[in-house]
Amino acid sequence: MSSSNGSKKSEYEVGYGKPPKHAQWQPGQSGNPTGKKKKDESLLEKVKKLGGEEIVVHKGGQKQVISNLDAVAHALLAKAQSGHIPAIKILIDLNGEEAVMAASAMGYDITPADLAVLEIEADWQVLLEKAKLDAAAAVDEAEEGSIEDDEPDTAG
């Protein structure tokens, strides 16, 4: 009961969902040999990782090893000490009054001129906030006026 050409009928039938034996996965072989793609690090994770790395800096003619975050803190303090208002604001936001006390403890006294500059900056911030509120109120009034003008007059 063999076919006319002498070949035996195979026990495994190839068809939909039944690939040939030679094309099937071998035992222990993965269908995804490279694996799942790793997630990209978030910006915060990258900053934490890079901030902890150590670098060599020259201070007073000597080499010192400090972390990247320490170097950033030193640079921020140096800018604030030179009177850079945004750097001062960052320090105050980060540490509040502690930053001012730390600067004075390091031997850097805030002069009356420094205080005057800070007071002027604070005054400008107050004026800016007031102008923003006034502008928003004017826009609201203009919108209300245009809505009232568009409504039909039903009283007359």
C-alpha positions in Angstrom: 0.0 0.0 0.0 2.6 2.4 -1.0 2.1 5.1 -3.6 3.1 4.6 -7.2 6.4 6.6 -6.9 7.5 4.6 -3.9 7.6 7.3 -1.2 6.0 6.9 2.2 3.3 9.2 3.4 4.7 11.4 6.3 3.0 11.2 9.6 3.1 15.0 10.0 0.8 17.0 7.9 2.0 20.5 6.9 -0.6 23.2 6.7 -2.0 26.4 8.4 -0.4 26.7 11.9 1.7 23.6 11.2 5.1 24.6 9.7 7.5 22.0 8.3 9.7 20.3 10.9 12.9 21.8 9.6 11.4 25.4 10.1 10.2 24.9 13.6 12.0 26.3 16.7 14.5 23.8 18.0 14.3 23.0 21.7 16.1 25.7 23.8 16.0 28.2 20.8 14.4 31.5 21.5 12.0 33.2 19.2 13.5 36.6 20.1 17.3 36.0 20.5 18.1 39.7 21.0 15.5 40.1 23.7 13.3 43.0 24.6 14.7 46.4 24.0 15.7 48.2 27.2 13.9 51.4 28.2 15.7 54.6 27.7 16.8 56.3 31.0 14.7 59.3 32.1 16.4 62.7 32.3 16.3 62.5 36.1 18.0 59.1 36.1 20.7 60.4 33.8 21.3 63.5 35.9 21.5 61.3 39.1 24.0 59.0 37.4 26.2 61.7 35.9 25.9 63.8 39.1 27.5 61.1 41.1 30.5 60.7 38.8 33.7 62.1 40.1 35.9 64.6 38.3 39.3 66.1 38.9 39.4 69.9 39.5 42.3 72.2 40.2 41.7 74.4 43.2 44.5 76.5 44.7 47.0 74.8 42.5 46.1 71.4 43.8 44.1 68.6 42.3 40.9 67.6 44.0 38.4 64.9 43.2 34.8 66.0 43.6 31.4 64.8 42.2 29.8 66.6 39.2 27.0 67.8 41.5 29.6 69.3 43.9 31.2 71.1 40.9 27.8 72.5 39.9 27.1 73.7 43.4 30.5 75.4 43.5 29.8 77.1 40.2 26.4 78.2 41.3 27.8 79.7 44.5 30.5 81.5 42.6 27.9 83.0 40.2 25.8 84.1 43.2 28.8 85.6 45.0 29.5 87.7 41.9 26.0 89.2 42.1 24.2 87.1 39.4 20.6 87.5 40.5 19.2 84.3 38.9 21.8 82.3 40.7 21.0 84.0 44.0 17.3 83.3 43.4 18.0 79.6 42.7 20.0 79.4 45.9 17.2 81.1 47.9 14.6 78.9 46.3 16.6 75.8 47.1 17.7 76.6 50.6 15.8 79.7 51.7 17.6 81.6 54.4 20.1 78.8 54.9 21.9 79.8 51.6 22.3 83.4 52.9 23.6 82.2 56.2 26.0 79.7 54.6 27.4 82.5 52.4 27.9 84.7 55.4 29.5 81.8 57.3 32.0 81.4 54.5 33.2 84.9 55.0 31.1 86.6 52.3 29.1 89.4 53.9 26.1 90.8 52.1 26.7 94.5 51.8 24.0 97.2 51.8 24.5 97.6 48.1 23.8 93.8 47.7 20.6 94.2 49.7 19.5 97.2 47.7 19.9 95.2 44.5 17.9 92.3 46.0 15.2 94.7 47.1 15.0 96.3 43.6 14.7 92.8 42.1 11.9 91.9 44.6 10.1 95.2 43.7 10.3 94.4 40.0 8.9 90.9 40.7 6.0 92.4 42.6 5.3 94.9 39.7 5.5 92.1 37.2 3.0 90.0 39.0 0.7 93.0 39.4 1.0 93.8 35.7 0.1 90.2 34.8 -3.0 90.3 37.0 -4.1 93.6 35.5 -3.6 92.3 32.0 -5.6 89.2 32.8 -8.4 91.3 34.3 -8.4 93.6 31.2 -8.8 90.6 28.9 -11.6 89.2 31.0 -13.4 92.6 31.0 -13.0 92.8 27.2 -14.4 89.4 26.7 -17.4 90.1 28.9 -18.0 93.4 27.0 -17.9 91.6 23.7 -20.3 88.9 24.9 -22.8 91.6 26.2 -22.6 93.4 22.8 -23.4 90.2 20.9 -26.5 89.4 22.9 -29.8 90.5 21.3 -31.7 93.3 23.1 -34.9 91.7 24.4 -36.0 94.5 26.9 -37.2 96.9 24.2 
